[in-house]
Amino acid sequence: MSFIGRTSILRPNGVTPLLDEDIHRVAPSAFAGEAHESRSARYTYIPTADAIRGLRDAGFLPMAALNPRHILAHGSSPQRFLQL
């Protein structure tokens, strides 16, 4: 795992796909059980864990994960992540 600025990145070796446990260690928000309270009622929550599972079922394997850490003006940190 490496850290670039305020971003943690997991890219083990470029050959071995990541397990859910690996992704959870770097990007725990990918496994959130519900939308953040700041989302409006119009927001449709789609669990990222379900998307990861669906992509695996279709033959796509996660090879890297990152979770940038941004601090908002009011001090909270929105959770964003990327899987490659």
Backbone as a printed PyTorch tensor [residue, N CA C, xyz], in Angstrom:
tensor([[[  0.8490,  -1.1610,   0.0000],
         [  0.0000,   0.0000,   0.0000],
         [  0.8940,   1.2230,   0.0000]],

        [[  0.4880,   2.2410,  -0.7440],
         [  1.2460,   3.4730,  -0.7580],
         [  0.3140,   4.6390,  -0.4460]],

        [[  0.8950,   5.7440,  -0.0640],
         [  0.1190,   6.9390,   0.2560],
         [  0.6380,   8.0810,  -0.5970]],

        [[ -0.2370,   8.7160,  -1.3480],
         [  0.1130,   9.8670,  -2.1570],
         [ -0.7230,  11.0240,  -1.6450]],

        [[ -0.0810,  11.9710,  -1.0020],
         [ -0.8300,  13.0700,  -0.4100],
         [ -1.7990,  12.5450,   0.6210]],

        [[ -3.0680,  12.7690,   0.3980],
         [ -4.0950,  12.2930,   1.3170],
         [ -4.8390,  11.1010,   0.7450]],

        [[ -4.2190,  10.3700,  -0.1790],
         [ -4.8670,   9.2390,  -0.8250],
         [ -4.1230,   7.9590,  -0.4810]],

        [[ -4.8530,   6.9500,  -0.0400],
         [ -4.2360,   5.6440,   0.1770],
         [ -4.6020,   4.7580,  -1.0080]],

        [[ -3.6040,   4.0700,  -1.5400],
         [ -3.7760,   3.2390,  -2.7290],
         [ -3.2800,   1.8320,  -2.4310]],

        [[ -4.0450,   0.8530,  -2.8470],
         [ -3.6140,  -0.5370,  -2.7290],
         [ -3.5010,  -1.0990,  -4.1380]],

        [[ -2.3170,  -1.4770,  -4.5150],
         [ -2.0460,  -2.0860,  -5.8110],
         [ -0.9870,  -3.1460,  -5.5660]],

        [[ -1.3850,  -4.3640,  -5.1370],
         [ -0.4240,  -5.3440,  -4.6540],
         [  0.7070,  -5.6660,  -5.6190]],

        [[  0.4020,  -6.2640,  -6.7450],
         [  1.4700,  -6.6200,  -7.6740],
         [  1.0350,  -6.5300,  -9.1290]],

        [[ -0.1840,  -6.1060,  -9.3780],
         [ -0.6710,  -5.9760, -10.7430],
         [ -1.0540,  -7.2890, -11.3930]],

        [[ -0.9070,  -8.3950, -10.6620],
         [ -1.2210,  -9.7130, -11.2130],
         [ -2.3300, -10.3880, -10.4050]],

        [[ -2.3040, -10.1940,  -9.1010],
         [ -3.2600, -10.8390,  -8.2130],
         [ -4.4450,  -9.9120,  -7.9480]],

        [[ -5.6750, -10.3620,  -8.2510],
         [ -6.8480,  -9.5350,  -7.9700],
         [ -7.0230,  -9.3230,  -6.4670]],

        [[ -7.6500,  -8.2180,  -6.1090],
         [ -7.9040,  -7.9070,  -4.7040],
         [ -9.0900,  -8.6970,  -4.1850]],

        [[ -9.0010,  -9.1070,  -2.9460],
         [-10.1310,  -9.7170,  -2.2500],
         [-10.9360,  -8.5970,  -1.5910]],

        [[-12.1630,  -8.8930,  -1.1960],
         [-12.9740,  -7.8980,  -0.5000],
         [-12.2530,  -7.3700,   0.7400]],

        [[-11.5590,  -8.2510,   1.4440],
         [-10.8420,  -7.8380,   2.6580],
         [ -9.7580,  -6.8140,   2.3380]],

        [[ -9.0850,  -6.9790,   1.1980],
         [ -8.0570,  -6.0250,   0.7720],
         [ -8.6710,  -4.6630,   0.4920]],

        [[ -9.7730,  -4.6710,  -0.2580],
         [-10.4510,  -3.4200,  -0.6140],
         [-10.9690,  -2.7400,   0.6500]],

        [[-11.5460,  -3.5190,   1.5490],
         [-12.1050,  -2.9620,   2.7830],
         [-11.0320,  -2.2780,   3.6280]],

        [[ -9.8300,  -2.8070,   3.6100],
         [ -8.7460,  -2.2290,   4.4000],
         [ -8.3880,  -0.8220,   3.9000]],

        [[ -8.4340,  -0.6010,   2.5880],
         [ -8.0450,   0.6820,   2.0080],
         [ -9.2360,   1.5980,   1.7820]],

        [[-10.3620,   1.0370,   1.3580],
         [-11.5350,   1.8350,   1.0110],
         [-12.7730,   1.2860,   1.7150]],

        [[-12.8450,   1.4250,   3.0390],
         [-13.9790,   0.8500,   3.7730],
         [-15.3360,   1.4090,   3.3380]],

        [[-15.3480,   2.6100,   2.8090],
         [-16.6200,   3.1900,   2.3790],
         [-17.2370,   2.4170,   1.2200]],

        [[-16.4500,   1.6150,   0.5190],
         [-16.9850,   0.7960,  -0.5660],
         [-17.9550,  -0.2520,  -0.0330]],

        [[-17.9040,  -0.5090,   1.2730],
         [-18.7700,  -1.5220,   1.8790],
         [-19.7730,  -0.9000,   2.8550]],

        [[-20.0670,   0.3720,   2.6690],
         [-21.0490,   1.0520,   3.5200],
         [-22.4140,   0.3960,   3.3290]],

        [[-23.1510,   0.3080,   4.4180],
         [-24.4570,  -0.3400,   4.3640],
         [-25.5850,   0.5660,   3.9170]],

        [[-25.3390,   1.8560,   3.9090],
         [-26.3810,   2.8040,   3.5050],
         [-25.7260,   4.1010,   3.0510]],

        [[-26.5260,   4.9280,   2.4030],
         [-26.0300,   6.2180,   1.9320],
         [-25.7210,   7.1270,   3.1180]],

        [[-24.7920,   8.0370,   2.9150],
         [-24.4600,   9.0140,   3.9600],
         [-25.6740,   9.8770,   4.2360]],

        [[-25.8160,  10.3040,   5.4580],
         [-26.9800,  11.1000,   5.8760],
         [-27.1170,  12.4060,   5.1070]],

        [[-26.0480,  12.8750,   4.4760],
         [-26.1140,  14.1380,   3.7390],
         [-26.7940,  13.9820,   2.3760]],

        [[-27.0580,  12.7530,   1.9330],
         [-27.6960,  12.5230,   0.6250],
         [-29.1810,  12.8660,   0.7080]],

        [[-29.7130,  13.3940,  -0.3850],
         [-31.1240,  13.7700,  -0.4220],
         [-31.9970,  12.5310,  -0.5700]],

        [[-33.2830,  12.7080,  -0.3560],
         [-34.2380,  11.6000,  -0.4820],
         [-34.3180,  11.1210,  -1.9330]],

        [[-33.9310,  11.9490,  -2.8800],
         [-33.9660,  11.5710,  -4.2960],
         [-32.7850,  10.6920,  -4.6860]],

        [[-31.7940,  10.6220,  -3.8450],
         [-30.5930,   9.8370,  -4.1240],
         [-30.9090,   8.3470,  -4.0120]],

        [[-30.5440,   7.5850,  -5.0210],
         [-30.7380,   6.1440,  -4.9930],
         [-29.4300,   5.4890,  -4.5910]],

        [[-29.4350,   4.8290,  -3.4770],
         [-28.2320,   4.1730,  -2.9690],
         [-28.0700,   2.8210,  -3.6300]],

        [[-26.9300,   2.5970,  -4.2270],
         [-26.5800,   1.2970,  -4.8000],
         [-25.3410,   0.8250,  -4.0560]],

        [[-25.4310,  -0.2550,  -3.2950],
         [-24.2730,  -0.7270,  -2.5390],
         [-23.0980,  -1.0600,  -3.4600]],

        [[-21.9780,  -0.4440,  -3.2120],
         [-20.7890,  -0.6820,  -4.0290],
         [-20.3410,  -2.1320,  -3.9220]],

        [[-20.5250,  -2.7420,  -2.7570],
         [-20.1550,  -4.1500,  -2.5990],
         [-20.9290,  -5.0160,  -3.5990]],

        [[-22.1980,  -4.6650,  -3.8560],
         [-22.9870,  -5.4040,  -4.8490],
         [-22.4270,  -5.1900,  -6.2490]],

        [[-21.9940,  -3.9660,  -6.5450],
         [-21.4010,  -3.6800,  -7.8560],
         [-20.0990,  -4.4570,  -8.0350]],

        [[-19.2840,  -4.5130,  -6.9900],
         [-18.0310,  -5.2700,  -7.0550],
         [-18.3280,  -6.7390,  -7.3270]],

        [[-19.3170,  -7.2860,  -6.6040],
         [-19.7050,  -8.6860,  -6.8000],
         [-20.1900,  -8.9290,  -8.2350]],

        [[-21.0110,  -8.0050,  -8.7310],
         [-21.5230,  -8.1410, -10.1000],
         [-20.4210,  -8.0900, -11.1440]],

        [[-19.4560,  -7.1990, -10.9370],
         [-18.3370,  -7.1250, -11.8750],
         [-17.4990,  -8.4000, -11.8370]],

        [[-17.2860,  -8.9340, -10.6360],
         [-16.5510, -10.2060, -10.5290],
         [-17.2990, -11.3200, -11.2600]],

        [[-18.6150, -11.3660, -11.0630],
         [-19.4340, -12.3940, -11.7250],
         [-19.3480, -12.2840, -13.2500]],

        [[-19.1270, -11.0580, -13.7500],
         [-19.0210, -10.8270, -15.1920],
         [-17.5930, -11.0250, -15.7050]],

        [[-16.6720, -11.3680, -14.7980],
         [-15.3080, -11.6420, -15.2200],
         [-14.3190, -10.5100, -15.0110]],

        [[-14.7800,  -9.3940, -14.4440],
         [-13.8840,  -8.2730, -14.1610],
         [-13.3660,  -8.4040, -12.7340]],

        [[-12.0740,  -8.2990, -12.5450],
         [-11.4740,  -8.4730, -11.2280],
         [-10.8170,  -7.1690, -10.7740]],

        [[-11.0370,  -6.7570,  -9.5310],
         [-10.4160,  -5.5250,  -9.0270],
         [ -8.9170,  -5.7310,  -8.8270]],

        [[ -8.1340,  -4.8630,  -9.4290],
         [ -6.6780,  -4.9710,  -9.3600],
         [ -6.0580,  -3.8720,  -8.5000]],

        [[ -6.8240,  -2.8420,  -8.1630],
         [ -6.3160,  -1.7510,  -7.3310],
         [ -7.5030,  -1.0580,  -6.6890]],

        [[ -7.2570,  -0.4170,  -5.5760],
         [ -8.3000,   0.3530,  -4.8920],
         [ -7.6500,   1.5790,  -4.2770]],

        [[ -8.3820,   2.6800,  -4.2710],
         [ -7.8760,   3.8740,  -3.6040],
         [ -9.0100,   4.6010,  -2.9270]],

        [[ -8.6710,   5.3500,  -1.9060],
         [ -9.6490,   6.0840,  -1.1250],
         [ -9.0730,   7.4600,  -0.7910]],

        [[ -9.3680,   8.4770,  -1.6370],
         [ -8.8550,   9.8100,  -1.3260],
         [ -9.5460,  10.3580,  -0.0890]],

        [[ -8.8350,  11.1220,   0.6870],
         [ -9.3880,  11.7090,   1.9070],
         [ -9.4280,  13.2150,   1.7540]],

        [[-10.6260,  13.7420,   1.5670],
         [-10.8190,  15.1770,   1.4230],
         [-11.4820,  15.6940,   2.6910]],

        [[-11.0530,  16.8180,   3.1520],
         [-11.6660,  17.4370,   4.3230],
         [-12.4880,  18.6240,   3.8370]],

        [[-13.7590,  18.6110,   4.1630],
         [-14.6360,  19.7010,   3.7720],
         [-14.4980,  20.8690,   4.7380]],

        [[-15.0400,  22.0090,   4.3520],
         [-14.9290,  23.2280,   5.1610],
         [-15.4710,  23.0180,   6.5730]],

        [[-16.5200,  22.2080,   6.7290],
         [-17.1050,  21.9980,   8.0580],
         [-16.4370,  20.8530,   8.8070]],

        [[-15.3250,  20.3370,   8.2670],
         [-14.5310,  19.3610,   9.0010],
         [-14.8530,  17.9080,   8.7440]],

        [[-15.8930,  17.6150,   7.9740],
         [-16.2110,  16.2100,   7.7250],
         [-15.4340,  15.7160,   6.5170]],

        [[-15.4140,  14.4290,   6.3510],
         [-14.6630,  13.8210,   5.2560],
         [-15.5870,  12.9530,   4.4230]],

        [[-15.9750,  13.3900,   3.2180],
         [-16.8210,  12.5430,   2.3680],
         [-16.0180,  11.3250,   1.9270]],

        [[-16.6660,  10.1980,   1.8200],
         [-15.9690,   8.9730,   1.4460],
         [-16.1390,   8.7220,  -0.0400]],

        [[-15.0190,   8.7040,  -0.7300],
         [-14.9980,   8.3840,  -2.1470],
         [-13.9340,   7.3260,  -2.3570]],

        [[-14.0900,   6.5390,  -3.3840],
         [-13.1370,   5.4750,  -3.6260],
         [-13.1340,   5.1450,  -5.0920]],

        [[-12.1240,   4.4480,  -5.5290],
         [-11.9860,   4.0290,  -6.9090],
         [-11.4110,   2.6360,  -6.9280]],

        [[-11.9810,   1.8050,  -7.7770],
         [-11.4330,   0.4690,  -7.9520],
         [-11.0730,   0.3090,  -9.4000]],

        [[ -9.9200,  -0.2370,  -9.6400],
         [ -9.4310,  -0.4280, -11.0070],
         [ -9.3140,  -1.9040, -11.3050]]])
